[in-house]
Amino acid sequence: ARIPRISKLMALAIHFEQMLKDGHVEDMSTIARYGQVTRARMTQIMNLLLLAPDIQEAILSLPQITSGHESTTIRSLQSIALQSDWTVQRQMWSEMSSRLSQK
């Protein structure tokens, strides 16, 4: 069993945000350089912080994956994260979760 990649990315986003707040790094570009990823990829990861807190918690609490591929991806969450209304986010998350649980 393994932890879902999206859960790891959510945890990283929270960690990176704290690093920025604490002044351990000056900006996201620096984190991207250290992580050897593009600034665009770093933006995708940090966009997870735009999700409603309960959705973030749900992502961190996803069950471990025992076989097959992951159903929740950062790509599938981008459209939800970019919705500014948390009520709309919660509805989109619920719909996505329902679809995934039926598979």
C-alpha positions in Angstrom: 0.0 0.0 0.0 1.2 3.5 -0.7 0.1 7.0 0.2 -1.7 8.8 -2.7 0.5 11.2 -4.6 -2.1 14.0 -4.2 -2.0 13.6 -0.4 1.8 14.0 -0.6 1.5 17.1 -2.8 -1.1 18.6 -0.4 1.3 18.1 2.5 4.1 19.6 0.5 2.0 22.7 -0.3 1.3 23.2 3.4 4.9 22.7 4.2 6.1 25.1 1.5 3.6 27.7 2.7 5.0 27.5 6.2 8.6 27.8 4.8 7.6 31.0 3.1 5.8 32.4 6.1 8.8 31.6 8.4 11.2 33.2 5.9 13.2 30.0 5.3 12.9 30.7 1.6 12.3 34.0 -0.2 9.8 32.9 -2.8 8.2 30.0 -4.7 10.8 30.2 -7.4 13.5 29.3 -4.9 11.4 26.3 -3.7 11.0 25.3 -7.4 14.7 25.5 -8.0 15.5 23.4 -4.9 12.9 20.8 -5.9 14.0 20.9 -9.5 10.5 21.6 -10.8 9.2 24.4 -13.0 7.6 27.4 -11.5 4.4 26.4 -13.3 4.5 23.0 -11.5 5.1 24.8 -8.2 2.1 27.0 -8.9 -0.1 23.9 -9.5 1.1 22.4 -6.1 0.5 25.7 -4.3 -2.9 26.1 -5.8 -4.0 23.2 -3.6 -4.0 25.7 -0.8 -6.9 27.5 -2.4 -9.1 24.5 -1.7 -11.6 24.8 1.2 -10.0 23.5 4.5 -12.3 20.5 4.6 -11.3 19.4 1.1 -7.7 19.8 2.0 -8.3 17.6 5.0 -10.1 15.0 2.9 -7.2 14.9 0.5 -4.7 14.4 3.4 -7.0 11.6 4.7 -7.4 9.7 1.4 -7.0 5.9 2.0 -3.8 4.2 0.9 -3.6 2.8 -2.6 -3.2 -1.0 -2.6 -3.4 -1.6 -6.4 -4.0 0.1 -9.6 -3.7 3.8 -10.5 -4.7 6.9 -8.5 -8.1 8.3 -9.2 -7.5 11.8 -7.7 -4.9 13.8 -9.5 -3.6 17.3 -9.3 -5.0 17.9 -12.7 -8.5 16.9 -11.7 -8.3 19.3 -8.7 -7.1 22.4 -10.5 -10.5 23.4 -11.7 -11.9 23.0 -8.2 -9.1 24.9 -6.6 -9.5 27.9 -9.0 -13.1 28.3 -7.9 -13.1 31.2 -5.4 -16.4 30.1 -3.7 -15.8 27.3 -1.2 -19.5 26.3 -1.5 -19.0 25.7 -5.2 -15.7 23.9 -4.5 -17.4 21.6 -2.0 -20.1 20.8 -4.6 -17.5 20.1 -7.3 -15.5 17.9 -4.8 -18.6 16.0 -3.9 -19.5 15.3 -7.5 -16.0 14.2 -8.3 -15.8 12.0 -5.3 -19.1 10.4 -6.2 -18.0 9.6 -9.7 -14.7 8.2 -8.4 -16.4 6.0 -5.8 -18.7 4.5 -8.5 -15.7 3.3 -10.5 
